[in-house]
Every structure is written in structure tokens, then in C-alpha cells.
Amino acid sequence: MSTVRKDETAPVRSGSQGLIPAQPGPGEGESVRETARTRSEEAPAQDGGEPGTGAADGTAGSVIAGAGPVGRPGERATVRLRDEGPQEPPRYAPEWLQLREGADAAARAPELLDPLRIRLANLPNRTGGLVVHDLGCGTGSMGRWLAPRLDGAQHWILHDRDPYLLHFAAVASPRSAADGSRVTVETRRGDVARLTPDALAGASLVTASALLDVLTREEAETLADACTGAGCPALLTLSVAGRVDLTPADPLDAEIAEAFNAHQRRDGLLGPDAVTVTCEAFAERGATVRLHPSPWRLGPEQTALTEQWLRGWVGAAVEERPELRDRAERYLSDRLAACAAGTLHVTLHHSDLLALPRPTGGTP
Ligand SMILES: C[S@@+](CC[C@H](N)C(=O)[O-])C[C@H]1O[C@@H](n2cnc3c(N)ncnc32)[C@H](O)[C@@H]1O
């Protein structure tokens, strides 16, 4: 039985790059190279930990996949496109990633770019251009934000376990750097939690966005091992910090936030502990780590995103603590009304992290 939402097959727009086709198809896009299936992609993947299911008001269809867990009771998947058995990893709807792209771009911390630029300027072999690995790229929003902010030719290697999203990322990839140099991309399907230093041979930079909180401690340590082993800097952005400020305040805010955070930590995923654990992992391996806040600031201009986020956030809280259901339904209904009226303001705290490992291979 297919559980794909009908509107997932509709064309969507992404960034300024124009129409994203509804269906993935290998070979489309000039500079796209779909790699052969790797052994790692056959393995069970981790669930995504983005906000919550089917919505506290019981309107499961009204939350975009990826904005919250959906599907079978107790299952943490964000969406299942097909029934392919218990090992199928969760999927994130491109519509959800598109909806959040503007808020993500506004939230990202440009303060971390200067130290990154300095490191990149000192790389050996810089003449060949930068090679950037974007892990868990989704539809590619990190590249659309970062590539035009860095000088020089760039080759982006976009990693995700979802070929559907990889296709979107490839066709809507950035084309030029800050100084007009060429930007090319290729896609790699696989499990980024199994990255090795070898896989990063020749890499100038690793990036990820909204990924760390859906990893386990072990996976974050594997990532730190790979980056430090390769001497490769890492810009790991938009990890949830576990704090949300809503205005006007409601007595249930704290309880919902707590239940949501517990939901994120299910099955050993890092959730709101992602930044602390990842910082420690890099620091223990000799890297210098810098952190900067990167909150979403949602107001009357972002009602569509706020609505989806609210449904997912409250839905996850109720999935975690079913006894909240009745109060959460009232809460969600009031919050959605305030959102529609333009009177709700939400600050959803995230952190961006820049890790600068000790250079290897004679870098200054
Ligand atoms: C919340 S989305 C973020 C997507 C994108 N980076 C962005 O900021 O819009 C998380 C992405 O990571 C991917 N992902 C999660 N865990 C993964 C894993 N272990 N291996 C590969 N991809 C993974 C998902 O398929 C999804 O595209």
C-alpha cells in the first residue's frame, strides 16, 4: 500500500533556481552523476527526528512529512513513500524542506564564515578549487546558501540516503560562486553516518544542515573521526537547541517543549544534545570548535512555516506523552488561530558549529 501524499508528486519551486521536477530521474542535470549503490546504503538507516506526527488534532494529513512524524502509531518515521518493510528509512518531503529554506537562510550564522574563509584560503591545492561534501543535503539548501558566499571554483558532493531528494538537490544546485567562478555538483546516495576519512580524501570542507540532531552519539563521533582524520573543516548548521520561545506565552509551552525534546531523543538520537556532543567529539580529537546561535524567528511573514512547525511540534509531544492529548488539542487550536491572525511570534533556537581540525598533509 502506498502512503505517498498526492501533492508530493506536484512540481515545487526551490530557491531562486526555478522549478523542481516532481519525479526523480537519473541522468538529468548537466553536472549530475548518480553513483552506483554502495554497500552502506543497503544497511538500515537512522530515523529522522524532526517534529511530530499526524498532529494533535487528529488531522494527520495536514502536516507535511518531515515537519513531523507520520504513519504508524509509535513509529518515528517522518514519512513513508512506500511500504517496503521495516528497514526503510524515513523520508523528508521536499515541500517541507522548501518551506523552511527561507527561515533557514535567514537563521544561518554568517559570523562563522570569516574563520572558515581563512582556513579555506590556507588550504594546500587550493588552485584546483574547493571540494565540499554536504551531508544529508536534502534538496540542497545548504549549497544554495553557502556556494555564493565563498570565492573560487567549487565542486559540491551532495550526500543523502534519499534519491528522491538528491535529484531535487542536483537540478536546483547553485551554479556560481561569490566571484562568479563555476560551481558543479555530483550526488552520492548512502548513509552519512558511516563516513570514513578515506571518503573525505581531497575534501576542502564538510557541511551539514539540520542533520546532527537526527544522528546518534556514535554517528556524531564517526563524523568527527572522519573530518579530523582527513583534516577537513566542518560547518554543521541549524542543529536544534531544545529551546523555543513563544509570544504570547501559554502555560503549556514548557510541557510541550519537554515532551518534544524527549521525542527527539528516542532510540538514542541526539536531538537537543547534538551540539554539545558533537562539540565534545571534535574537541577531543584536537579540533577548534566555534558555535553561534542560528534561531528561526517566525512571525506574521512566515505563517505557513509556523503552522506546519506547530503541528509537527505538538504532534511529536503528544506522540511522546499521549496523556497531553486533550490539553494539546486546545493548545494547538489556540496557537494556530494566533498564527493565522498574525499575532504569534516563535523563536526556535538552533546552533551553528564550525569545527577546524588540526590540518593534515602540511597545511599551514
Ligand atoms: C532535516 S533534513 C535536512 C536537509 C537539508 N540539509 C536542509 O537543511 O534542508 C535531513 C536530511 O538528512 C538526510 N539524512 C538523515 N540521516 C541520514 C543518514 N544517516 N544518511 C544520509 N542521509 C541522511 C535525510 O534524508 C534528509 O534529507
The ligand as a Gaussian input file, in Angstrom:
#p B3LYP/6-31G(d) Opt

LIG

0 1
 C       16.039000      17.711000       8.119000
 S       16.597000      17.169000       6.580000
 C       17.716000      18.484000       6.183000
 C       18.000000      18.577000       4.713000
 C       18.902000      19.704000       4.290000
 N       20.234000      19.562000       4.837000
 C       18.315000      21.045000       4.668000
 O       18.874000      21.729000       5.533000
 O       17.274000      21.426000       4.089000
 C       17.705000      15.846000       6.977000
 C       18.274000      15.192000       5.740000
 O       19.278000      14.258000       6.141000
 C       19.072000      13.039000       5.458000
 N       19.615000      12.003000       6.343000
 C       19.296000      11.786000       7.640000
 N       20.047000      10.800000       8.150000
 C       20.862000      10.378000       7.155000
 C       21.863000       9.378000       7.057000
 N       22.166000       8.621000       8.108000
 N       22.495000       9.222000       5.871000
 C       22.186000      10.004000       4.808000
 N       21.244000      10.955000       4.835000
 C       20.587000      11.154000       5.996000
 C       17.588000      12.957000       5.199000
 O       17.268000      12.112000       4.110000
 C       17.257000      14.413000       4.926000
 O       17.438000      14.739000       3.575000

